[in-house]
Amino acid sequence: MGIRIGISGWRYAPWRGVFYPEGLPQREELAYAARCFGSVEINGSFYSLQTPKSWAAWHDATPENFVFAVKAPRFVTHMRRLRDAEKAVANFFASGVLRLRGKLGPVLWQLPPSLKFDRGLLADFLALLPRDTGEARALAQRRDTAIMRGRTALAIDAVRPLRHAFEVRHASFLDEAFLDLLRDHGAALVVADAAAEWPYAEDVTADFMYLRLHGATELYASGYDAAALADWARRIRAWADGGQVEDARTVRPGAPSPVPRDVYCYFDNDSKVRAPFDARALMDLLRAQARD
């Protein structure tokens, strides 16, 4: 079990010469970020299917113990709105995701603000999702062969567990029935700090926690001061140790099962180049606490 603090995406022009050293080639930005953080959230996969070549290159550009979180396609979440999604999900897993091999971490399913909780819809979708890379390969074989011709990679080097996390943006999801579905399938509810723009809850529904920090007071822009980072460190340490802070904001009262958990935390307040520095500060704070 472990804590991984990172950033959402890595290719941002304003970061050049501020976070990235002046003159660093763009092709080396991921490798630089991977030396600074233990994980990065791939968000290009949200906008379009990536190629097997890209997935393999990302694997090869990062250290052995590095882990990627992967943002699933908006075609599934925003266009198909989770309905009749088998082919689209199969295409996603056929596109080369499995080339990340042991570096493949959680898959993030970000739902649109207009999508309301529908128990039957979510139950069907969760049942579709693969629990390990073997199931993902089997699902990928049901891809749309016409669309995926020449851009498919199905091989796996081992059968490994797959984790799924759901970021919800409609208040109707703050429902115990939704939490029960997540628990039944071992999926995590994303703790999304978004300047009060979207629903927020800290319920533990899986053997890991997934955090997205979009900005303390201004979405995608504002940073986190020392007090805010200390509060996040307190929460993260409690989750990693198998607990929950006393002031947790949850849908269902009560403490989770006292089992240590992995924690993945990604800063998405990138527009003013706050994300990498906030991530580094939080990492330093957690390391200092671990030494005490």
VOGU-3710 file (C-alpha; in Angstrom, 3 decimals, decimal comma):
1> mgirigisgw> 0,000/0,000/0,000  1,240/3,512/-0,685  0,544/7,173/-1,314  1,099/8,639/-4,753  0,879/12,378/-5,321  0,965/13,657/-8,876  -0,429/15,936/-11,556  -3,251/15,708/-14,064  -1,562/15,827/-17,457  1,928/17,093/-18,122
11> ryapwrgvfy> 1,922/18,919/-21,467  1,085/22,554/-20,719  2,750/25,464/-22,509  2,629/27,835/-19,472  4,646/25,306/-17,446  7,655/25,646/-19,755  10,404/27,684/-18,175  8,432/27,773/-14,888  8,134/24,144/-13,774  10,025/22,615/-16,680
21> peglpqreel> 13,574/23,909/-17,099  14,123/26,451/-19,823  14,947/24,705/-23,087  13,737/21,248/-22,037  12,467/19,526/-25,224  8,738/18,812/-25,175  9,387/15,127/-25,792  11,244/14,972/-22,451  8,555/16,608/-20,320  6,942/13,354/-19,197
31> ayaarcfgsv> 10,292/11,899/-18,164  11,019/15,068/-16,175  7,607/14,981/-14,474  8,078/11,288/-13,684  11,315/12,104/-11,865  9,398/14,568/-9,684  6,242/12,572/-8,966  5,258/8,949/-8,442  2,230/9,157/-10,703  0,640/11,194/-13,488
41> eingsfyslq> -2,928/11,192/-14,703  -3,151/10,717/-18,486  -5,937/13,013/-19,681  -5,375/12,978/-23,447  -7,187/9,632/-23,471  -10,339/11,478/-22,391  -10,489/13,457/-25,633  -9,596/10,743/-28,129  -8,321/7,186/-28,387  -4,543/7,117/-28,183
51> tpkswaawhd> -2,346/4,814/-30,261  -0,481/1,705/-29,120  2,745/3,527/-30,000  1,914/6,366/-27,593  0,996/4,042/-24,722  4,248/2,116/-25,184  6,270/5,345/-25,339  4,743/6,598/-22,098  5,600/3,310/-20,430  9,182/3,474/-21,615
61> atpenfvfav> 9,678/7,145/-20,624  8,994/6,543/-16,928  10,782/4,743/-14,064  10,039/1,136/-13,193  8,003/1,946/-10,072  5,941/4,678/-11,755  2,142/4,411/-12,046  -0,259/6,097/-14,469  -3,892/6,865/-13,811  -5,833/6,835/-17,077
71> kaprfvthmr> -8,808/9,039/-17,825  -11,382/7,045/-19,767  -12,885/8,445/-22,996  -15,562/11,113/-22,930  -17,144/9,235/-25,835  -18,249/6,688/-23,235  -19,115/9,075/-20,402  -20,339/12,240/-22,138  -21,543/11,122/-25,577  -22,882/7,633/-24,987
81> rlrdaekava> -23,581/8,633/-21,372  -22,713/5,065/-20,290  -25,515/3,550/-22,433  -24,824/0,731/-24,904  -21,161/1,283/-24,129  -19,659/-2,185/-24,578  -18,067/-1,529/-27,988  -16,738/1,858/-26,928  -15,205/0,474/-23,727  -13,775/-2,462/-25,710
91> nffasgvlrl> -12,217/-0,009/-28,176  -10,629/1,888/-25,299  -8,974/-1,199/-23,835  -7,958/-2,375/-27,315  -6,255/0,936/-28,122  -3,023/0,113/-26,290  -3,833/0,877/-22,645  -2,566/-2,589/-21,722  0,884/-1,626/-23,025  1,367/0,260/-19,777
101> rgklgpvlwq> 1,747/-3,198/-18,206  2,638/-2,920/-14,508  2,421/0,882/-14,677  -1,327/0,835/-15,332  -3,043/2,267/-12,275  -6,664/3,336/-11,736  -8,994/4,141/-14,614  -10,910/7,364/-14,034  -14,504/7,666/-15,269  -15,444/11,349/-15,114
111> lppslkfdrg> -19,202/11,744/-15,492  -20,775/14,903/-16,985  -22,646/17,416/-14,783  -25,882/16,740/-16,664  -25,883/12,992/-15,956  -28,137/12,088/-13,030  -27,845/8,947/-10,961  -29,729/6,032/-12,512  -29,241/2,866/-10,501  -29,926/0,460/-13,351
121> lladflallp> -27,637/2,317/-15,743  -24,762/2,430/-13,275  -25,243/-1,191/-12,252  -25,040/-2,328/-15,875  -21,994/-0,180/-16,568  -20,096/-1,298/-13,484  -20,817/-4,925/-14,380  -19,281/-4,310/-17,811  -15,950/-3,051/-16,487  -13,042/-5,531/-16,330
131> rdtgearala> -11,625/-6,395/-12,910  -8,188/-7,346/-14,216  -6,067/-7,128/-17,350  -7,144/-10,593/-18,448  -10,784/-9,497/-18,445  -9,754/-6,257/-20,171  -8,076/-8,230/-22,950  -11,186/-10,403/-23,347  -13,380/-7,306/-23,531  -11,000/-5,670/-26,026
141> qrrdtaimrg> -11,502/-8,614/-28,353  -15,110/-7,447/-28,750  -13,929/-4,126/-30,224  -15,246/-2,523/-33,399  -12,739/-4,030/-35,828  -13,481/-1,494/-38,551  -12,745/1,484/-36,302  -9,765/-0,152/-34,600  -8,080/-1,656/-37,653  -4,340/-0,980/-37,472
151> rtalaidavr> -4,496/0,630/-34,034  -4,985/-2,314/-31,687  -2,740/-3,886/-29,041  -4,166/-6,762/-27,005  -1,135/-8,541/-25,549  -0,572/-8,559/-21,781  2,521/-9,617/-19,885  0,580/-10,722/-16,776  -2,902/-10,748/-15,302  -3,057/-7,811/-12,897
161> plrhafevrh> -5,977/-6,270/-10,967  -7,671/-3,228/-12,507  -9,089/-0,406/-10,429  -11,870/1,996/-11,417  -12,765/5,377/-9,909  -15,826/7,540/-10,580  -15,865/11,332/-10,449  -19,482/12,513/-10,305  -20,708/16,012/-11,048  -24,444/15,813/-10,306
171> asfldeafld> -25,741/15,986/-6,745  -28,085/13,018/-7,277  -25,053/10,707/-6,987  -24,694/11,571/-3,295  -26,932/8,618/-2,611  -26,262/5,538/-0,509  -27,528/3,368/-3,366  -24,686/4,637/-5,559  -22,142/4,028/-2,823  -23,423/0,474/-2,424
181> llrdhgaalv> -22,917/-0,136/-6,159  -19,359/1,152/-5,969  -18,622/-1,062/-2,961  -20,128/-4,102/-4,659  -17,722/-3,627/-7,575  -14,685/-2,413/-5,625  -14,763/0,987/-7,354  -13,775/4,250/-5,690  -15,729/7,466/-5,330  -13,420/10,295/-6,370
191> vadaaaewpy> -12,901/12,968/-3,734  -13,101/16,009/-6,004  -12,187/19,388/-4,542  -13,553/21,858/-7,083  -14,208/25,192/-5,376  -17,735/23,996/-4,479  -18,661/23,643/-8,169  -19,485/19,906/-7,976  -20,668/17,405/-5,365  -18,163/16,517/-2,678
201> aedvtadfmy> -18,016/13,446/-0,476  -15,278/11,450/1,250  -16,982/8,075/1,512  -14,621/5,102/1,298  -15,952/2,515/-1,160  -12,851/0,576/-2,249  -9,391/-0,550/-1,174  -7,975/2,706/-2,539  -8,795/6,419/-2,544  -8,658/8,705/-5,570
211> lrlhgately> -8,419/12,478/-5,123  -8,609/15,245/-7,752  -7,747/18,729/-6,486  -9,081/21,208/-9,051  -8,493/24,395/-7,063  -9,241/25,587/-3,534  -11,291/28,687/-4,405  -11,114/29,076/-8,195  -11,630/26,103/-10,506  -8,424/24,971/-12,285
221> asgydaaala> -6,577/28,096/-11,163  -6,220/28,728/-7,430  -3,540/27,048/-5,421  -3,514/25,473/-1,970  -1,894/27,343/0,895  0,047/25,724/3,726  -3,045/25,240/5,899  -5,007/23,623/3,063  -2,144/21,277/2,199  -1,769/20,315/5,868
231> dwarrirawa> -5,467/19,426/5,953  -5,150/17,277/2,826  -2,098/15,570/4,317  -4,133/14,792/7,455  -6,901/13,214/5,389  -4,548/11,280/3,133  -2,611/9,862/6,071  -5,845/8,730/7,737  -7,061/6,973/4,574  -3,685/5,338/3,974
241> dggqvedart> -3,685/4,032/7,553  -7,161/2,567/7,153  -9,105/5,260/8,955  -11,127/8,396/8,373  -10,809/11,883/9,863  -13,439/12,883/12,425  -14,640/15,831/10,307  -15,033/13,806/7,099  -17,883/14,897/4,847  -19,675/11,688/3,963
251> vrpgapspvp> -23,011/10,561/2,607  -23,159/7,597/4,981  -22,007/8,171/8,571  -19,602/5,774/10,164  -15,999/4,691/9,887  -14,765/2,488/7,024  -13,257/-0,940/7,524  -9,860/-0,440/9,199  -7,775/-1,626/6,249  -4,750/0,266/4,874
261> rdvycyfdnd> -5,439/1,797/1,465  -3,494/3,113/-1,477  -4,116/6,805/-2,075  -3,796/8,505/-5,466  -3,952/12,304/-5,436  -3,741/14,484/-8,560  -3,569/18,262/-8,743  -5,579/19,694/-11,630  -5,166/23,425/-10,853  -2,880/23,828/-13,828
271> skvrapfdar> -3,872/27,083/-15,537  -1,656/29,270/-13,343  1,095/26,679/-12,933  0,077/25,835/-9,380  -0,406/22,084/-9,834  3,204/20,854/-9,918  4,314/23,078/-7,056  1,323/22,202/-4,869  1,920/18,515/-5,594  5,570/18,828/-4,637
281> almdllraqa> 4,701/20,713/-1,439  2,186/18,057/-0,397  4,713/15,307/-1,087  7,310/17,099/1,047  4,799/17,540/3,873  3,824/13,872/3,898  7,474/12,803/3,832  8,269/15,103/6,757  5,356/13,668/8,735  6,507/10,131/7,991
291> rd> 9,944/10,931/9,441  8,518/12,364/12,670
//
